[in-house]
Amino acid sequence: MDLAALNAFIAIAESGSFSEAAERLHLTQPAVSKRIASLEQQLKVRLFDRLGREVSLTEAGRALLPRAYQILNVLEDTRRALTNLSGEISGRLTLATSHHIGLHRLPPLLRAFTRSHPKVALDIQFLDSEVAYEEILHGRAEVAVITLAPETQAPVQAVPVWDDPLDFVAAPEHPLAAKPAITLADIADIPAVFPGENTFTHHIVRRLFEAEGLTPNIAMSTNYLETIKMMVSIGLAWSVLPRTMLDDQVTRLPLPGIQLTRKLGYILHTERTRSNAAQAFMNLLDAQRDGVA
């Protein structure tokens, strides 16, 4: 079975588009179509239904997809296992991380890693934490440094590295900032800007309100914390931000008795072979967690 054709099949299945798959693979669309035609001919089945510009998997395509992932992952694991025998820390390391962690937590670690292991080519993908989880699950990244989910299911393993306290914030001139103390009930009806509903951080904050029988008034949402901070700083809404982002542009709101935090760390697939480069980077993260680095 042609591995290039399998890669094209997966790219189309994930994107739902021949043109987007071609862009991802740095190929022309006719080249991608030719690979799929060859794969369908080998397997003697149709893999995609094409209705205008819409592309969907046939029953045979749905049956092939998990097996295609498995085939490519076994081959990648084999390559890593053989490369690891030399003991050399080199090659490509695909690392997924969120924009916030990439900006506020990883720079000193990445600097130390590249200085210690100059033969490693880092491929850093900036993704939402939830998307990075899928990249690990499907073997497209070896390590992901993300906001950890409250629970992580096998075969993905989560390793906490940092506690990340969260604070309720508003602009210095916002009416809430003038109050000596406030409660969740005080702010529930006031417009807020939150991370998107699909984010782990959104669920952490939402559960806090739901435990009090309250529903926050979410007027706007975005997954980019820097954008949330900007909207808060100009007085459009209140929000919850990591304490590491607080400065004179936003004011911490006094909510006595409420301590909110999230866990940041890394995830990996326990059933896949790790490259020497991935293990070296994980060792650096573990040292950070233990206070050695």
C-alpha positions as CSV (number, residue, x, y, z in Angstrom):
1,M,0.0,0.0,0.0
2,D,1.4,3.4,-1.0
3,L,2.2,5.5,2.1
4,A,2.0,8.7,0.2
5,A,-1.5,7.8,-0.8
6,L,-2.4,7.0,2.8
7,N,-1.2,10.4,3.9
8,A,-3.3,12.0,1.2
9,F,-6.3,10.0,2.3
10,I,-5.9,11.1,5.9
11,A,-5.4,14.7,4.9
12,I,-8.7,14.7,2.9
13,A,-10.6,12.9,5.6
14,E,-9.5,15.4,8.3
15,S,-10.0,18.6,6.2
16,G,-13.0,17.4,4.2
17,S,-11.4,19.0,1.1
18,F,-9.1,17.9,-1.7
19,S,-7.8,21.5,-2.1
20,E,-7.1,21.9,1.6
21,A,-5.4,18.5,1.7
22,A,-3.2,19.5,-1.3
23,E,-2.2,22.7,0.6
24,R,-1.3,20.8,3.7
25,L,0.8,18.3,1.7
26,H,2.4,21.0,-0.5
27,L,1.0,19.3,-3.6
28,T,-1.2,20.2,-6.5
29,Q,-4.9,19.2,-6.3
30,P,-4.5,16.9,-9.3
31,A,-1.6,15.1,-7.6
32,V,-3.7,14.5,-4.5
33,S,-6.6,13.2,-6.7
34,K,-4.2,10.9,-8.5
35,R,-3.0,9.4,-5.2
36,I,-6.6,8.8,-4.0
37,A,-7.5,7.2,-7.4
38,S,-4.5,4.9,-7.1
39,L,-5.5,3.9,-3.5
40,E,-9.1,3.3,-4.5
41,Q,-7.9,1.1,-7.4
42,Q,-5.6,-0.9,-5.1
43,L,-8.3,-1.5,-2.6
44,K,-11.1,-1.9,-5.2
45,V,-13.5,0.4,-3.2
46,R,-14.6,4.0,-3.3
47,L,-13.2,6.0,-0.3
48,F,-15.0,9.3,-0.8
49,D,-18.3,10.6,-1.9
50,R,-18.0,13.8,-3.9
51,L,-21.1,16.0,-4.0
52,G,-20.1,19.2,-5.6
53,R,-17.4,20.7,-3.4
54,E,-18.4,18.6,-0.4
55,V,-16.3,15.5,0.3
56,S,-17.3,12.8,2.8
57,L,-16.0,9.4,3.7
58,T,-17.9,6.3,2.3
59,E,-18.4,3.4,4.6
60,A,-15.2,1.9,3.3
61,G,-13.4,5.2,3.9
62,R,-14.6,5.2,7.5
63,A,-13.4,1.7,8.0
64,L,-10.0,2.5,6.5
65,L,-9.3,5.7,8.5
66,P,-8.4,4.2,11.9
67,R,-6.3,1.6,10.2
68,A,-4.5,4.2,8.1
69,Y,-3.6,6.0,11.3
70,Q,-2.4,2.7,12.8
71,I,-0.2,1.9,9.8
72,L,1.5,5.2,9.7
73,N,2.0,5.3,13.4
74,V,3.6,1.9,13.5
75,L,6.0,2.9,10.8
76,E,6.8,6.1,12.6
77,D,7.4,4.2,15.8
78,T,9.7,1.8,14.0
79,R,11.7,4.6,12.6
80,R,12.1,6.2,16.0
81,A,13.0,3.0,17.7
82,L,15.8,2.3,15.1
83,T,17.0,5.9,15.3
84,N,17.1,5.8,19.1
85,L,19.6,2.9,19.1
86,S,22.4,5.3,18.2
87,G,21.7,7.2,21.5
88,E,22.1,10.5,19.6
89,I,19.6,13.3,20.3
90,S,18.9,14.6,16.8
91,G,16.2,14.6,14.1
92,R,12.8,16.4,14.1
93,L,10.8,16.9,17.2
94,T,7.2,17.9,16.6
95,L,5.9,19.9,19.6
96,A,2.4,21.3,20.0
97,T,1.6,24.1,22.4
98,S,-0.9,26.8,23.0
99,H,-0.2,30.4,22.2
100,H,-0.3,31.5,25.8
101,I,2.1,28.8,27.0
102,G,4.4,29.4,24.0
103,L,4.6,33.0,25.0
104,H,4.7,32.9,28.8
105,R,6.2,29.6,29.8
106,L,8.3,27.9,27.1
107,P,10.8,30.5,25.8
108,P,13.5,29.8,28.5
109,L,13.0,26.0,28.2
110,L,13.2,26.1,24.4
111,R,16.3,28.3,24.6
112,A,18.0,25.8,26.9
113,F,16.9,22.8,24.8
114,T,18.2,24.2,21.5
115,R,21.5,25.1,23.1
116,S,21.9,21.6,24.6
117,H,20.7,19.8,21.5
118,P,21.6,21.7,18.4
119,K,21.0,18.7,16.1
120,V,17.3,18.7,16.9
121,A,15.0,20.5,14.4
122,L,12.1,21.8,16.4
123,D,8.7,21.8,14.6
124,I,6.5,23.9,16.9
125,Q,2.8,24.0,16.2
126,F,0.7,26.7,18.0
127,L,-2.7,25.2,18.6
128,D,-5.6,25.4,21.1
129,S,-5.0,22.9,23.9
130,E,-8.0,20.8,22.8
131,V,-6.7,20.6,19.2
132,A,-3.2,19.7,20.5
133,Y,-4.7,16.8,22.4
134,E,-6.0,15.4,19.1
135,E,-2.6,15.9,17.5
136,I,-1.1,13.6,20.2
137,L,-3.9,11.1,20.0
138,H,-3.4,10.7,16.2
139,G,0.4,10.7,16.4
140,R,1.0,14.0,14.6
141,A,2.9,15.5,17.5
142,E,5.2,13.7,20.0
143,V,4.7,16.1,23.0
144,A,2.1,18.8,23.6
145,V,2.5,21.4,26.3
146,I,-1.0,22.6,27.1
147,T,-3.6,23.5,29.6
148,L,-4.5,20.1,31.0
149,A,-8.0,18.7,31.0
150,P,-9.6,17.9,34.3
151,E,-9.4,14.2,33.3
152,T,-7.2,12.6,30.6
153,Q,-8.1,9.2,29.2
154,A,-5.7,6.5,28.1
155,P,-3.7,6.1,25.9
156,V,-2.9,9.8,26.5
157,Q,-1.0,10.5,29.7
158,A,-0.9,14.0,31.3
159,V,2.0,15.2,33.4
160,P,1.4,18.5,35.4
161,V,4.3,21.0,35.4
162,W,2.9,24.3,36.5
163,D,0.1,25.6,38.7
164,D,-1.5,28.5,36.9
165,P,-3.6,30.7,39.2
166,L,-6.5,32.5,37.5
167,D,-7.8,35.9,38.6
168,F,-11.1,37.8,37.9
169,V,-10.1,41.0,36.2
170,A,-11.6,44.2,34.9
171,A,-10.3,47.6,33.6
172,P,-9.2,50.0,36.3
173,E,-12.1,52.3,35.5
174,H,-14.7,49.5,35.4
175,P,-17.4,49.9,38.1
176,L,-16.5,46.5,39.5
177,A,-13.0,47.7,40.2
178,A,-14.2,50.3,42.7
179,K,-16.0,47.8,44.9
180,P,-14.1,46.6,48.1
181,A,-15.5,43.1,47.7
182,I,-17.8,41.3,45.3
183,T,-19.4,37.9,44.9
184,L,-20.1,35.7,41.9
185,A,-23.7,36.8,42.1
186,D,-22.6,40.4,41.8
187,I,-20.9,39.8,38.5
188,A,-23.0,37.0,36.9
189,D,-25.3,39.5,35.1
190,I,-22.5,41.9,34.0
191,P,-21.1,41.3,30.5
192,A,-18.0,39.1,30.4
193,V,-15.6,37.9,27.8
194,F,-14.6,34.2,28.0
195,P,-12.4,31.7,26.2
196,G,-14.4,29.7,23.7
197,E,-16.8,27.0,24.9
198,N,-14.5,24.2,23.7
199,T,-11.6,25.3,25.9
200,F,-10.6,23.7,29.2
201,T,-10.4,27.1,30.9
202,H,-14.0,28.0,29.9
203,H,-15.2,24.8,31.6
204,I,-13.2,25.5,34.8
205,V,-14.8,29.0,35.2
206,R,-18.2,27.9,34.1
207,R,-18.3,25.1,36.7
208,L,-17.5,27.6,39.4
209,F,-20.6,29.6,38.6
210,E,-22.8,26.5,38.1
211,A,-21.9,25.3,41.6
212,E,-23.5,28.5,42.9
213,G,-26.6,28.0,40.6
214,L,-25.4,31.0,38.5
215,T,-24.9,31.5,34.7
216,P,-22.4,34.1,33.7
217,N,-23.4,36.7,31.0
218,I,-20.9,35.8,28.3
219,A,-21.2,38.7,25.8
220,M,-18.1,37.7,23.8
221,S,-15.7,34.9,23.4
222,T,-12.3,34.2,21.9
223,N,-9.6,31.6,22.4
224,Y,-6.8,34.1,22.4
225,L,-6.0,35.3,26.0
226,E,-4.1,38.4,24.7
227,T,-7.3,39.5,22.9
228,I,-9.4,38.9,26.0
229,K,-6.9,41.0,28.0
230,M,-7.3,43.8,25.4
231,M,-11.1,43.8,25.5
232,V,-11.0,43.8,29.3
233,S,-8.4,46.7,29.4
234,I,-10.7,49.0,27.4
235,G,-13.6,48.4,29.7
236,L,-15.8,46.2,27.4
237,A,-16.2,43.4,30.0
238,W,-14.7,41.5,32.9
239,S,-13.0,38.2,32.5
240,V,-10.7,35.6,34.1
241,L,-7.0,35.7,33.2
242,P,-3.8,33.8,34.3
243,R,-2.1,35.8,37.0
244,T,1.1,35.8,34.9
245,M,-0.7,38.2,32.5
246,L,-1.8,40.9,35.0
247,D,-0.3,44.3,34.8
248,D,-1.4,48.0,35.1
249,Q,-3.8,47.5,32.1
250,V,-6.2,45.3,34.2
251,T,-7.2,45.2,37.8
252,R,-7.7,42.1,39.9
253,L,-11.2,42.0,41.3
254,P,-11.7,41.1,45.0
255,L,-13.7,37.9,45.4
256,P,-13.0,36.7,48.9
257,G,-12.7,33.0,49.4
258,I,-12.4,32.1,45.7
259,Q,-9.1,30.6,44.5
260,L,-9.2,29.5,40.9
261,T,-6.4,27.7,39.2
262,R,-5.6,25.4,36.2
263,K,-2.9,22.9,35.6
264,L,-0.4,23.4,32.8
265,G,1.8,20.5,31.7
266,Y,2.5,18.1,28.9
267,I,0.8,15.1,27.4
268,L,2.1,12.2,25.4
269,H,0.8,9.0,23.8
270,T,1.8,6.1,26.1
271,E,1.6,3.4,23.3
272,R,4.0,5.2,20.9
273,T,7.8,5.1,20.8
274,R,9.3,8.4,21.9
275,S,12.3,9.7,20.1
276,N,15.5,10.6,22.0
277,A,14.7,14.2,21.3
278,A,11.2,14.0,22.8
279,Q,12.5,12.2,25.9
280,A,15.2,14.9,26.4
281,F,12.5,17.7,26.2
282,M,10.3,15.8,28.6
283,N,13.3,15.5,31.0
284,L,13.6,19.3,30.8
285,L,9.9,19.8,31.6
286,D,10.2,17.3,34.5
287,A,13.1,19.3,35.9
288,Q,11.0,22.5,35.7
289,R,8.2,20.8,37.6
290,D,10.7,19.6,40.3
291,G,12.3,23.0,40.7
292,V,15.6,21.8,39.3
293,A,15.6,23.9,36.1
